[in-house]
């Protein structure tokens, strides 16, 4: 199984390709997730992890579009991020985004937000959404490949 761990930091995962913006900790490669084009092979990965990563980014739409491009059909993206109402969301000065359990509905089919806004044509299916005991939000999403969603 091809797995990718984006923004791995100290969470190096054996069996994954581990990327971070610098080599302060053990990594397999360097990638700035704020870059518009990541240059990774299209439709290669079955699982992509972004754990405690998206809150640090400049552009969530760019991140989601790049993930959509690199995940195989039937693959999944797993995101963990602090809820905007948790202390952790606001104590780290490098956090740029403060999200809720509804923040990724924008990208997902079957939600009111996804139908309303069209800044991307890369659509996802939300397969799991939860809040853990530390008030982190965990999302699991699958890309809809070549899906046809009616635009309003």
C-alpha positions, 0 to 999 in steps of 0.5 A: 500500500502506498501511503504518504505522511504530509507535514510529518514533523516528529511523527515519522511513520514507517512504511509511509513516504514522510514529507515535511518543509524542512529536515529538522526531524527524520524525513524522506523528502522536503515539500512546502505544502504552500507551493501551488504545484507539489510535483508529486506523481498523480493518483499514486497514493492510497492513503494520505495523512495530514495530522496537525498540518492544515492549520499551518497552511496559507491556502486550504483550497490549494492543499485539498486540490493537490491531495485530490490529484495524488490520491488514487480512486478509492483512496483516502485523506485523513486530516487531524486538526485542532477545533477552533474552540480548543486552546491548542488552536490559538496557543500556537502562533504558527496556526493560520487556520482555525477550523470546525467540524464543518470547515471541510464540508465546502469540498464535499458532495451532499453539503449545502456549502459545496453546492453554494461555492465553486472555487474548485471542481475537485470534489470529495466524499466525507466518509468520517468526521469525529472530535476526539477527547483532546478536541481535535477534529478528525476527517476522513475523505475520499476523492470523487474522481471524474464525478459529475456534480451539477453546478448552480 
